[in-house]
Amino acid sequence: MFADLYGELRGTVTADSLQQVLDHYTAGDWRADRVLVTGDLIQDDSAGAYGRFREFLLPLNLRVHCVPGNHDIRALMQKTCRVPPFSYCAYEEIGDWLLIGLDSCVKGDAGGQVREDELKRLSETIADSSAKHVMVCLHHPPVPMGSAWLDTVGLSNGEEFLERLQSAGRVRLMVFGHVHQAFEEEHDGIQIIATPSTCRQFKPRSDEFAVDERPPAYRRITLESDGTFETELVWVEDD
Ligand SMILES: [Fe+2]
């Protein structure tokens, strides 16, 4: 998002593309209880862009869980995303599930790392919760994407992070952003999932940066009380 409603990223007006995604959701029958936004909310380093983001999401009348990405400015994002119905790196118990958002960003670096204080917060939040199942959200991928350029800007301590998820127990699902493409992989019983962007996509398995001509997308996730979940990726094609 840009403060400027006509701001373009790689030839796409990001506000239009986000609105297209929101309109697709609104026009459909499937209804969400929460929105999860996995980082890189803005592109122009401005408070105004966060204001726009808020303005676009508010009509949904849903709680919006947000985690920061490498393009976000923490202080600006927190000002907007800590005001309900938005929340920033928060946790919430929803039925039998605990949802927790983590900060994986490193200032000045496109790649990420989950710092020890966040790992500790993750373990403590899970230990303090009686929820049977856990879903963890952050921006950077903890596993290689098979794309040389993207794999230089992933999570530098991905293996350690996944080990912590395992040892915390009850983690069934981990979702991330950053990679602008679909991805699903199981890692020792934890499903690791990425959702393409609401704007332009990156070409999967490309060793050099390349834009993919796939349309904007969003993902529906339905959490079941037995710890299973259903997920459906929705590509929003032009009418
Ligand atoms: Fe990113």
Residues whose N, C-alpha, C, O or C-beta is under 5 A from the ligand:
A	BS01	LIG	D40 G69 N70 H178
